[in-house]
Amino acid sequence: MLRVIEQEEPPFEPTLAALATRGETDLLAVEPAVRAILDEIREGGDPALLSVTQRIDGRTPAPLVFGPDAMREALGSLSAEHRDALTLAAARIRAFHEHQREPGRSFTDSDGVRLGWRIRPLQRVGVYAPGGKARYPSSVLMAAIPARVAGVREVVVCTPRPTAEVLAAASIAGVDQVFDLGGAVAVGALAYGTATVPRVDKIVGPGNLYVTAAKRLVFGRVAIDGLAGPSEILVVADDHANPEVVAADLLSQAEHDEAAYPLLVTLSRSMANRVNAALVAQLARLPRREVAQASVSTHGMCFVVRSLDDAARVATTLAAEHLALLVRDPDALFANIDAAGAVFLGDFTPEAAGDYLAGPSHVLPTGGAVRFSSPLGVYDFVTRTSIIQYDREALCKHADAIVSLARLEGLEAHARAVLTRTQG
């Protein structure tokens, strides 16, 4: 069951503060091993991809590469029900992200200076789709489709032991190639490139501790979307909420991973107890019971607060990846919460809808990182170039100020670059 702590209890604030720093995952323990793998991939190329995978996973990928034909074949192998569901999800994801496209802008200001910005897509992007405990065709759709909408020319996917479902999703999303690579090996291949795996401009997508450590180490050589940690959900429930629904939402994240965070804020101890009773009953019937139970036991927490204002403060402090507001007026409460990755408003908006079909990408910051970062979107797959153009008249208006600032910093060549244009 969830550990329950009331606002009046002394451990309340220290416990909240400790949870607020949950994103400070210690990557140092795995960093030496990850760095060695990355060095091996950088120096050894394709042979190293195979040898390291054999050493770590006890297997040699065969085939290593899946092209469009293999993806289409996988799509055709799915049942009509699953194929239609993936196609509908892809259409909704694409439609949502079309609204994020930006055309760039150019204008002339009151001093006669032409200013603006140009937006261009990245050339090549690598998507990491987790394998391991579950298969995630949805993650392929949620990362590859926004890249395609942005205009990225080439999208490749790395995932260990790609299943038919993942290959089918890659086909629907317009992925160019899928590589049977996982963990730090995949990140190294995408960051450095080999004869078979192309070097990308950016790596996106969640992964385990080794993936996260590898992404941090290659950042700078390539861009990354962020450092993902375990999945998490924060449910805020007032006394009108259905405890069965609250428990179901908490378990929808708990079943991802033993390290996931199912968190709850309620207004009464009574609601906390009813949710815990519902959790026990639902866990008994859950196929992934052991995973979900470990998550609830290890990281499950319920904060009982006095008011919705206090609930908003707790939610802002925790800055959760998924925020479900099961309260009478979810919009009013959300207006008082400053940080969340994706918010699910009201009784009929399960977090699962966001995971699969609603439209916004489910690739979200975790561990409190939503305080300074955003869900994956079209804006992650473009670059912006500033546009600046003066004519002589406009430069003369600004010349004295530019020269003054240059000399204030002791950079005479900067000043003379202006003066040679305006004097004489």
TIVEXNU-341265 format. One line per 3 residues: number of its first residue (from 0); their letters; for each residue x negated, y, z of C-alpha. Coordinates in nm, 2 decimals. Each point is the difference from the previous one (the first is absolute). Layout:
% TIVEXNU-341265
NUM) A) X:Y:Z ~ ...
END
This chain:
% TIVEXNU-341265
0) MLR) 0.00:0.00:0.00 ~ -0.09:0.37:-0.03 ~ -0.18:0.15:0.30
3) VIE) 0.24:0.26:0.14 ~ -0.12:0.32:0.16 ~ 0.21:0.29:0.12
6) QEE) -0.09:0.37:-0.02 ~ 0.00:0.03:0.38 ~ -0.26:-0.27:0.04
9) PPF) -0.36:0.12:0.04 ~ -0.14:-0.23:-0.28 ~ 0.24:0.17:-0.25
12) EPT) -0.23:0.28:-0.13 ~ -0.33:-0.20:0.01 ~ 0.17:-0.29:-0.18
15) LAA) 0.13:0.24:-0.27 ~ -0.34:0.17:-0.03 ~ -0.17:-0.34:-0.05
18) LAT) 0.24:-0.10:-0.27 ~ -0.05:0.33:-0.17 ~ -0.36:-0.11:-0.06
21) RGE) 0.08:-0.34:-0.13 ~ -0.14:0.09:-0.35 ~ -0.35:0.03:0.14
24) TDL) -0.07:-0.36:-0.11 ~ -0.35:-0.12:0.08 ~ -0.15:-0.07:-0.34
27) LAV) -0.35:-0.02:0.13 ~ 0.03:-0.37:0.09 ~ 0.05:-0.10:-0.36
30) EPA) -0.19:0.28:-0.17 ~ -0.34:-0.17:-0.02 ~ 0.15:-0.31:-0.16
33) VRA) 0.20:0.22:-0.24 ~ -0.30:0.21:-0.09 ~ -0.20:-0.31:-0.08
36) ILD) 0.28:-0.13:-0.23 ~ 0.03:0.34:-0.18 ~ -0.38:0.00:-0.05
39) EIR) 0.01:-0.35:-0.14 ~ 0.28:0.09:-0.24 ~ -0.17:0.32:-0.12
42) EGG) -0.32:-0.18:-0.07 ~ 0.13:-0.33:-0.12 ~ 0.30:0.08:-0.22
45) DPA) 0.22:-0.28:-0.12 ~ -0.21:-0.29:0.14 ~ 0.02:0.16:0.34
48) LLS) 0.38:0.03:-0.02 ~ 0.02:-0.38:-0.04 ~ -0.27:-0.09:0.25
51) VTQ) 0.12:0.23:0.28 ~ 0.36:-0.12:-0.05 ~ -0.12:-0.36:0.02
54) RID) -0.20:0.07:0.31 ~ 0.28:0.19:0.18 ~ 0.32:-0.17:-0.13
57) GRT) -0.14:-0.34:-0.10 ~ 0.13:0.03:-0.35 ~ -0.11:0.13:-0.34
60) PAP) 0.27:0.21:-0.18 ~ 0.11:-0.18:-0.32 ~ 0.11:0.19:-0.19
63) LVF) -0.15:0.32:0.13 ~ 0.20:0.22:-0.24 ~ 0.37:0.00:-0.09
66) GPD) 0.10:0.20:-0.30 ~ 0.34:0.12:-0.14 ~ 0.09:-0.34:-0.15
69) AMR) -0.05:-0.18:0.34 ~ 0.20:0.27:0.17 ~ 0.29:-0.03:-0.25
72) EAL) -0.01:-0.38:0.04 ~ 0.03:0.04:0.37 ~ 0.29:0.24:-0.03
75) GSL) 0.18:-0.25:-0.22 ~ -0.05:-0.27:0.25 ~ 0.20:0.18:0.27
78) SAE) 0.37:-0.06:0.06 ~ 0.23:0.25:-0.16 ~ 0.10:0.13:0.35
81) HRD) -0.36:0.08:0.10 ~ -0.09:0.14:-0.34 ~ 0.31:0.23:0.01
84) ALT) -0.08:0.11:0.35 ~ -0.36:0.09:-0.09 ~ 0.11:0.18:-0.31
87) LAA) 0.26:0.20:0.19 ~ -0.26:0.09:0.27 ~ -0.24:0.11:-0.27
90) ARI) 0.26:0.22:-0.17 ~ 0.09:0.18:0.33 ~ -0.37:0.05:0.09
93) RAF) -0.07:0.14:-0.34 ~ 0.30:0.23:0.01 ~ -0.09:0.14:0.34
96) HEH) -0.36:0.07:-0.09 ~ 0.09:0.17:-0.32 ~ 0.12:0.28:0.22
99) QRE) -0.35:0.04:0.14 ~ -0.17:0.09:-0.33 ~ -0.15:0.35:-0.01
102) PGR) -0.07:0.18:-0.33 ~ -0.26:0.24:0.13 ~ 0.04:0.38:-0.03
105) SFT) -0.18:0.31:-0.14 ~ 0.09:0.36:0.07 ~ -0.15:0.35:-0.01
108) DSD) -0.01:0.19:0.32 ~ 0.05:0.37:0.06 ~ -0.37:0.07:-0.05
111) GVR) 0.00:-0.16:-0.34 ~ -0.18:-0.32:0.10 ~ 0.12:-0.32:-0.15
114) LGW) 0.03:-0.27:0.27 ~ 0.15:-0.34:0.03 ~ -0.06:-0.38:0.02
117) RIR) -0.01:-0.28:-0.24 ~ 0.11:-0.35:0.10 ~ -0.15:-0.31:-0.17
120) PLQ) 0.04:-0.37:0.10 ~ -0.28:-0.22:0.11 ~ -0.14:-0.23:-0.27
123) RVG) -0.01:-0.33:0.19 ~ 0.15:-0.11:0.33 ~ -0.04:-0.32:0.20
126) VYA) 0.29:-0.14:0.22 ~ -0.07:-0.23:0.28 ~ 0.29:-0.23:0.08
129) PGG) -0.04:-0.21:0.32 ~ 0.02:-0.38:0.00 ~ -0.05:-0.22:0.30
132) KAR) 0.31:-0.03:0.22 ~ 0.26:0.11:-0.26 ~ 0.03:0.09:-0.36
135) YPS) 0.07:0.36:-0.09 ~ 0.13:0.06:-0.36 ~ 0.17:0.31:0.14
138) SVL) -0.34:0.16:0.09 ~ -0.10:-0.04:-0.37 ~ 0.31:0.18:-0.11
141) MAA) -0.04:0.27:0.27 ~ -0.36:0.08:-0.09 ~ -0.03:-0.06:-0.37
144) IPA) 0.32:0.17:-0.12 ~ -0.08:0.34:0.16 ~ -0.34:-0.02:-0.17
147) RVA) 0.17:-0.07:-0.34 ~ 0.25:0.28:0.05 ~ -0.30:0.23:0.07
150) GVR) -0.15:-0.10:-0.34 ~ -0.29:-0.21:0.12 ~ -0.14:-0.17:-0.31
153) EVV) -0.10:-0.33:0.16 ~ 0.13:-0.17:0.31 ~ -0.16:-0.32:0.13
156) VCT) 0.10:-0.21:0.30 ~ -0.22:-0.21:0.24 ~ 0.17:-0.26:0.22
159) PRP) -0.11:-0.34:0.13 ~ 0.16:-0.30:-0.15 ~ 0.26:0.19:-0.21
162) TAE) 0.34:-0.16:0.00 ~ 0.25:-0.01:-0.28 ~ 0.20:0.26:0.19
165) VLA) -0.29:0.24:0.02 ~ -0.09:-0.05:-0.37 ~ 0.36:0.06:-0.09
168) AAS) 0.01:0.32:0.19 ~ -0.33:0.11:-0.17 ~ 0.16:-0.07:-0.34
171) IAG) 0.31:0.21:0.08 ~ -0.22:0.28:0.14 ~ -0.22:0.02:-0.31
174) VDQ) -0.32:-0.12:0.16 ~ -0.28:-0.07:-0.25 ~ -0.19:-0.28:0.19
177) VFD) 0.03:-0.19:0.33 ~ -0.32:-0.14:0.16 ~ 0.00:-0.29:0.25
180) LGG) -0.21:0.18:0.25 ~ 0.06:0.09:0.37 ~ -0.14:0.19:0.29
183) AVA) -0.33:0.19:-0.02 ~ -0.09:-0.19:-0.32 ~ 0.29:0.16:-0.18
186) VGA) -0.07:0.35:0.13 ~ -0.37:-0.03:-0.10 ~ 0.09:-0.13:-0.35
189) LAY) 0.24:0.30:-0.05 ~ -0.24:0.25:0.14 ~ -0.32:-0.10:-0.18
192) GTA) 0.13:-0.19:-0.30 ~ -0.13:-0.32:-0.16 ~ -0.01:-0.14:-0.35
195) TVP) 0.35:-0.13:0.06 ~ 0.16:0.24:0.25 ~ 0.01:0.37:-0.10
198) RVD) -0.11:0.27:0.24 ~ 0.30:0.21:0.10 ~ 0.04:0.36:0.10
201) KIV) 0.22:-0.08:0.30 ~ 0.09:-0.30:0.21 ~ 0.35:-0.01:0.16
204) GPG) 0.20:-0.25:0.20 ~ -0.01:-0.16:0.35 ~ -0.21:-0.28:0.12
207) NLY) -0.16:-0.17:0.30 ~ -0.28:0.13:0.22 ~ -0.26:-0.10:-0.26
210) VTA) 0.18:0.18:-0.28 ~ 0.03:0.31:0.22 ~ -0.36:0.00:0.10
213) AKR) -0.11:-0.05:-0.37 ~ 0.22:0.29:-0.11 ~ -0.16:0.22:0.25
216) LVF) -0.35:-0.10:-0.10 ~ 0.06:0.06:-0.38 ~ 0.18:0.33:0.05
219) GRV) -0.19:0.27:-0.18 ~ -0.10:-0.24:-0.28 ~ 0.37:-0.04:-0.07
222) AID) 0.31:0.16:0.15 ~ 0.23:-0.19:0.24 ~ 0.35:0.05:0.11
225) GLA) -0.07:-0.04:0.37 ~ -0.10:-0.25:0.27 ~ 0.30:-0.22:0.06
228) GPS) 0.05:-0.18:0.33 ~ 0.27:-0.23:0.12 ~ 0.36:0.07:-0.10
231) EIL) 0.22:0.18:0.25 ~ 0.36:0.11:0.06 ~ 0.14:0.24:0.26
234) VVA) 0.37:-0.02:0.05 ~ 0.18:0.28:0.19 ~ 0.34:-0.13:0.13
237) DDH) 0.26:0.19:0.19 ~ 0.27:-0.18:0.20 ~ 0.23:-0.03:-0.31
240) ANP) -0.25:-0.22:-0.18 ~ 0.06:-0.37:-0.06 ~ -0.27:-0.19:0.19
243) EVV) 0.01:-0.28:-0.25 ~ -0.08:0.25:-0.28 ~ -0.28:0.15:0.21
246) AAD) -0.15:-0.34:0.07 ~ 0.02:-0.10:-0.37 ~ -0.18:0.32:-0.11
249) LLS) -0.28:-0.06:0.26 ~ -0.04:-0.36:-0.12 ~ -0.01:0.11:-0.36
252) QAE) -0.35:0.14:0.07 ~ -0.11:-0.24:0.27 ~ 0.02:-0.29:-0.24
255) HDE) -0.27:0.16:-0.22 ~ -0.29:-0.06:0.23 ~ -0.09:-0.09:0.36
258) AAY) -0.16:0.34:0.02 ~ 0.31:0.19:-0.11 ~ 0.16:0.26:0.23
261) PLL) 0.37:-0.02:0.07 ~ 0.08:0.31:0.21 ~ 0.33:0.13:0.14
264) VTL) 0.12:0.32:0.16 ~ 0.34:-0.01:0.18 ~ 0.20:0.22:0.23
267) SRS) 0.09:-0.27:0.26 ~ -0.14:-0.31:0.16 ~ 0.32:-0.17:-0.08
270) MAN) -0.06:0.04:-0.38 ~ -0.36:-0.13:0.05 ~ 0.12:-0.31:0.18
273) RVN) 0.27:-0.07:-0.27 ~ -0.27:0.04:-0.28 ~ -0.23:-0.24:0.18
276) AAL) 0.28:-0.26:0.03 ~ 0.07:0.04:-0.37 ~ -0.37:-0.04:-0.07
279) VAQ) -0.02:-0.33:0.19 ~ 0.30:-0.14:-0.18 ~ -0.11:0.11:-0.35
282) LAR) -0.36:-0.12:0.05 ~ 0.13:-0.35:0.07 ~ 0.15:-0.01:-0.35
285) LPR) -0.28:0.18:-0.19 ~ -0.22:-0.21:-0.24 ~ -0.31:0.20:0.08
288) REV) 0.08:-0.02:0.37 ~ -0.36:-0.05:0.12 ~ -0.13:0.30:-0.19
291) AQA) 0.28:0.23:0.10 ~ -0.01:-0.12:0.36 ~ -0.37:0.07:0.03
294) SVS) 0.06:0.35:-0.14 ~ 0.28:0.07:0.25 ~ -0.19:-0.14:0.29
297) THG) -0.33:0.17:-0.07 ~ 0.11:0.34:-0.13 ~ 0.38:0.03:0.06
300) MCF) 0.09:0.30:0.21 ~ 0.32:0.18:0.10 ~ -0.01:0.36:0.13
303) VVR) 0.32:0.10:0.19 ~ 0.04:0.38:-0.01 ~ 0.24:0.24:0.15
306) SLD) 0.11:0.18:-0.32 ~ -0.02:0.01:-0.38 ~ -0.24:0.30:0.04
309) DAA) -0.23:-0.23:0.19 ~ 0.05:-0.27:-0.26 ~ -0.11:0.24:-0.27
312) RVA) -0.31:0.08:0.20 ~ -0.09:-0.36:0.04 ~ 0.06:-0.06:-0.37
315) TTL) -0.22:0.29:-0.10 ~ -0.28:-0.12:0.23 ~ 0.01:-0.35:-0.14
318) AAE) 0.02:0.11:-0.37 ~ 0.13:-0.33:-0.12 ~ -0.03:-0.16:-0.34
321) HLA) 0.37:-0.09:0.00 ~ 0.25:0.20:0.21 ~ 0.36:-0.12:0.03
324) LLV) 0.25:0.24:0.16 ~ 0.30:-0.20:0.12 ~ 0.17:0.29:0.17
327) RDP) 0.33:0.19:-0.05 ~ -0.16:0.29:-0.19 ~ -0.33:-0.12:-0.15
330) DAL) -0.05:0.31:-0.21 ~ 0.00:0.23:0.30 ~ -0.24:-0.23:0.18
333) FAN) -0.23:-0.03:-0.30 ~ -0.02:0.38:-0.02 ~ -0.18:0.00:0.34
336) IDA) -0.25:-0.27:-0.09 ~ -0.32:0.13:-0.17 ~ -0.17:-0.32:-0.11
339) AGA) 0.12:-0.32:-0.17 ~ -0.10:-0.20:-0.30 ~ 0.35:-0.10:-0.12
342) VFL) 0.32:0.08:0.19 ~ 0.31:-0.23:-0.01 ~ 0.31:0.20:0.09
345) GDF) 0.30:-0.15:0.16 ~ 0.16:-0.34:0.07 ~ 0.01:-0.13:-0.36
348) TPE) -0.36:0.08:-0.11 ~ -0.22:-0.30:0.09 ~ -0.37:0.03:-0.03
351) AAG) 0.01:-0.29:-0.24 ~ 0.17:0.22:-0.26 ~ -0.31:0.22:0.00
354) DYL) -0.23:-0.29:-0.02 ~ 0.17:-0.13:-0.32 ~ 0.26:0.20:-0.18
357) AGP) 0.07:0.36:0.11 ~ -0.27:0.16:-0.22 ~ -0.27:0.18:0.20
360) SHV) -0.32:-0.20:0.02 ~ -0.03:-0.22:0.31 ~ -0.38:0.06:0.00
363) LPT) -0.01:0.22:0.31 ~ -0.26:0.13:0.25 ~ -0.02:-0.19:0.33
366) GGA) -0.14:0.04:0.34 ~ 0.12:0.36:0.04 ~ -0.17:0.12:-0.33
369) VRF) 0.34:0.14:-0.12 ~ -0.10:0.31:0.21 ~ -0.24:0.09:-0.29
372) SSP) 0.09:-0.22:-0.29 ~ 0.29:-0.11:-0.22 ~ 0.17:-0.29:-0.17
375) LGV) -0.17:-0.12:-0.32 ~ 0.14:0.19:-0.29 ~ -0.06:0.14:-0.35
378) YDF) -0.21:0.28:0.16 ~ -0.25:-0.27:0.11 ~ -0.09:-0.08:-0.36
381) VTR) -0.08:0.34:-0.14 ~ -0.27:0.26:0.02 ~ 0.05:0.37:0.00
384) TSI) -0.23:0.25:-0.18 ~ 0.01:0.37:0.10 ~ 0.04:0.24:-0.29
387) IQY) -0.16:0.34:0.02 ~ -0.03:0.25:-0.28 ~ -0.10:0.37:0.01
390) DRE) -0.02:0.26:-0.27 ~ -0.23:0.29:0.02 ~ 0.25:0.24:0.15
393) ALC) 0.11:-0.25:0.27 ~ -0.36:-0.08:0.09 ~ -0.08:0.37:0.04
396) KHA) 0.28:0.03:0.25 ~ -0.15:-0.27:0.22 ~ -0.37:0.06:-0.08
399) DAI) -0.09:0.21:0.31 ~ 0.17:-0.24:0.24 ~ -0.16:-0.31:-0.16
402) VSL) -0.35:0.17:0.01 ~ 0.05:0.11:0.36 ~ 0.09:-0.35:0.11
405) ARL) -0.29:-0.15:-0.19 ~ -0.25:0.23:0.16 ~ 0.17:-0.05:0.34
408) EGL) -0.11:-0.37:-0.04 ~ -0.34:0.09:-0.14 ~ 0.07:-0.15:-0.34
411) EAH) -0.12:0.27:-0.24 ~ 0.02:-0.22:-0.31 ~ 0.37:-0.03:0.06
414) ARA) 0.03:0.38:0.01 ~ -0.21:0.04:-0.32 ~ 0.23:-0.26:-0.18
417) VLT) 0.27:0.26:0.04 ~ -0.20:0.31:-0.06 ~ -0.15:-0.12:-0.33
420) RTQ) 0.36:-0.03:-0.13 ~ 0.13:0.33:0.13 ~ -0.29:0.25:-0.03
423) G) -0.14:0.14:-0.32
END
